[in-house]
Amino acid sequence: MKILAVIGSPRKNGNTYRAVERIKENILGYDGSIELECLFIRDYDLKTCTGCFACISKGEERCPLNDERDTLCM
């Protein structure tokens, strides 16, 4: 089983990361076949939606924001 932990904190080793690490230790203690991967939102250049509705009227590929959101979907 694979588990993805999405960490949205701006701190590299903040409370969320430490909590995920404790959970990881506990999970691996029960079942060593489980894989837990951390995704740090702070590592990506993500911009705030401007509400232009281009994604709705013209399609998501026409979003004017030039950020790394598509990288997250891969």
N, C-alpha and C positions, 0 to 999 in steps of 0.2 A: 504494500500500500504506500502511496506517495501522498504527503501532506505539504501544502504550501502555506507558509505563514507570511502574511503581508504586514510589514511593519511601516507605519506611516510617521513615526517619530522623526524629528530632525536630528536627534542625537544618535550618534553611532552606537554607543553602548549604554543607551538609556534603560529605563525601567521596562519598557516593552520588550526590548531585546533580551534582557536578563530573564524576564518571565518566560519568554519563548525557549530560552536555553534550559531552564528548569523543567519545562514541559517536555522538551526533547529528551532530557536525561531520563525522566520518568517513563516516557513512551518506549524508549530503547531498552529500558530495564524489563519491560513486559514482553516486547516482541522486537527482536533484532533485525527483522526483515523490513521494518517500516523506515521509509526515507522521509526526512523533513528538510525542506529547503526554505530559506528565508529570502524574501523579496523586499528590498529596501526602497521605498518610494522616493526617498531623498536622493537616490543615485540616478534618477531620471529627470530630464528637463520636461516638466509638465506645466502647461499654462492653464489659466482659468478660462472657462467658457465665457465668451462675450455675449452670448444670447442672440447671435445674428440669424439663427435658424437656417443657415446654408446647408447644414447636414440633413435637415428635414426636407427642405424644398429641392435641393440639388443632389443629395446623397452624401453619405459620410466621407467619401473620398474627396469631396469638395470643401471640407472644413478649412478655413483660412489659417487656423493655428498651425504653426510649424514647430511641433514638439515631438517627443518620443513616445506618444501614447500607443502608436502602432507596434512599437517594440515590445510592449507589455503583453500584447495579444498573441505573440508568436510562441 
